[in-house]
Amino acid sequence: MIMSTYFIIIIMFIMIMIIKIIPLINMHKNTDREKMSPFECGFDPFTSSRISFSIHFFSIMLMFLIFDIEITMILPLPMIKLHIKLMHWIMFSLFMIFILVMGLILEWKESSMEWK
């Protein structure tokens, strides 16, 4: 049983190494203007593919992502109540809501959520 486990681990390690080495071997060394330019249906691009965007938009996106992850942690709370003691459930629920509210207050105080 132990030998088969080691055998599987060794096979997986070898496969990972092969997957990592093949792109290095197959890598094209020559780069020209056509290969480095973005592809737009065979036409030359009209504008630069590097368009700058607002850092404020990026920070709002990060806030949304963080709050979204916290919401996904809060959603299973009613089901957790069935499996743990009531006091532990209340403490965990209050802790999660406290973290969510403190993050919201921090972003509000920094006025990060106001679009300028």
Backbone torsions as a table, in degrees:
resi	resn	phi	psi	omega
1	MET	NA	-44.9	-179.0
2	ILE	-67.9	-38.5	179.6
3	MET	-63.7	-38.2	179.6
4	SER	-67.6	-34.9	177.0
5	THR	-65.4	-45.0	177.9
6	TYR	-63.9	-38.4	179.2
7	PHE	-61.9	-43.5	178.8
8	ILE	-63.8	-42.3	179.5
9	ILE	-64.0	-42.9	179.8
10	ILE	-65.1	-42.8	178.4
11	ILE	-62.0	-43.2	179.0
12	MET	-63.9	-40.3	178.6
13	PHE	-62.9	-42.9	178.8
14	ILE	-63.6	-42.0	179.2
15	MET	-64.4	-40.1	177.7
16	ILE	-62.6	-43.6	179.6
17	MET	-63.6	-39.8	178.1
18	ILE	-64.0	-43.2	179.5
19	ILE	-63.8	-33.4	178.9
20	LYS	-77.5	-31.9	-175.0
21	ILE	-83.7	-34.8	-176.8
22	ILE	-56.2	-45.6	177.9
23	PRO	-62.9	-31.6	178.1
24	LEU	-68.4	-37.9	178.9
25	ILE	-72.3	-38.9	-174.2
26	ASN	-86.0	-0.1	-175.1
27	MET	-66.6	134.0	178.0
28	HIS	-80.2	131.3	-176.9
29	LYS	-87.1	-31.1	-176.5
30	ASN	-89.2	131.6	176.8
31	THR	-124.7	132.5	176.5
32	ASP	-126.2	-177.9	-175.5
33	ARG	-61.7	-37.7	-177.6
34	GLU	-69.0	-37.4	-179.2
35	LYS	-74.1	-28.7	-177.4
36	MET	-88.2	-11.1	-178.7
37	SER	-89.4	151.9	178.5
38	PRO	-70.9	149.5	-178.4
39	PHE	-92.4	123.9	177.5
40	GLU	-130.4	72.6	175.7
41	CYS	55.5	34.8	177.0
42	GLY	86.0	-5.9	180.0
43	PHE	-97.7	154.1	172.9
44	ASP	-69.7	140.3	-179.3
45	PRO	-66.5	141.3	-179.6
46	PHE	-78.1	-37.1	-178.8
47	THR	-126.1	174.4	178.3
48	SER	-68.7	142.7	178.5
49	SER	-78.4	-11.3	178.3
50	ARG	-95.7	87.9	179.7
51	ILE	-95.5	127.1	179.9
52	SER	-75.4	150.0	177.4
53	PHE	-132.5	165.1	-174.5
54	SER	-70.6	132.7	175.1
55	ILE	-65.4	-31.7	178.1
56	HIS	-63.3	-40.5	175.7
57	PHE	-61.0	-40.8	178.9
58	PHE	-63.0	-42.1	179.9
59	SER	-67.7	-36.1	176.7
60	ILE	-66.8	-37.4	177.1
61	MET	-63.8	-41.3	177.7
62	LEU	-64.9	-40.9	176.8
63	MET	-61.0	-44.2	178.8
64	PHE	-59.6	-43.2	-179.2
65	LEU	-63.4	-44.4	180.0
66	ILE	-64.7	-46.7	179.7
67	PHE	-66.4	-32.8	178.1
68	ASP	-66.4	-41.0	177.1
69	ILE	-64.4	-40.2	178.2
70	GLU	-65.1	-37.2	177.6
71	ILE	-64.7	-39.9	178.0
72	THR	-65.9	-23.9	174.7
73	MET	-79.5	-26.5	-179.9
74	ILE	-81.2	-32.0	-175.7
75	LEU	-56.4	-38.6	-179.4
76	PRO	-78.6	1.4	-176.9
77	LEU	-56.8	-41.2	178.4
78	PRO	-62.0	-33.6	179.1
79	MET	-75.9	-31.9	178.7
80	ILE	-65.7	-30.7	-178.6
81	LYS	-57.1	-30.5	-179.1
82	LEU	-71.8	-20.5	-171.6
83	HIS	-110.4	-11.2	179.9
84	ILE	-126.7	170.6	-179.8
85	LYS	-67.3	152.5	-176.4
86	LEU	-61.0	-42.1	-178.1
87	MET	-64.4	-41.4	178.2
88	HIS	-65.1	-39.5	179.3
89	TRP	-63.7	-42.7	179.3
90	ILE	-64.2	-43.9	180.0
91	MET	-62.9	-44.6	-180.0
92	PHE	-65.3	-42.2	179.6
93	SER	-63.2	-45.9	179.3
94	LEU	-64.3	-37.9	178.6
95	PHE	-63.5	-45.3	179.9
96	MET	-64.5	-43.6	179.2
97	ILE	-67.5	-36.3	177.2
98	PHE	-61.3	-45.8	178.6
99	ILE	-61.8	-42.6	-179.8
100	LEU	-63.5	-45.0	-179.0
101	VAL	-69.0	-39.2	179.0
102	MET	-64.8	-39.4	176.0
103	GLY	-63.9	-40.3	178.4
104	LEU	-65.1	-42.5	178.9
105	ILE	-64.5	-42.2	179.3
106	LEU	-60.6	-46.0	179.0
107	GLU	-66.9	-34.0	178.8
108	TRP	-69.0	-43.1	179.7
109	LYS	-64.5	-36.8	179.0
110	GLU	-78.7	-4.0	-176.0
111	SER	52.7	38.8	178.4
112	SER	-76.3	-21.6	-176.0
113	MET	-91.0	-0.1	178.1
114	GLU	-88.9	128.0	179.1
115	TRP	-81.7	125.1	-175.3
116	LYS	-102.7	NA	NA
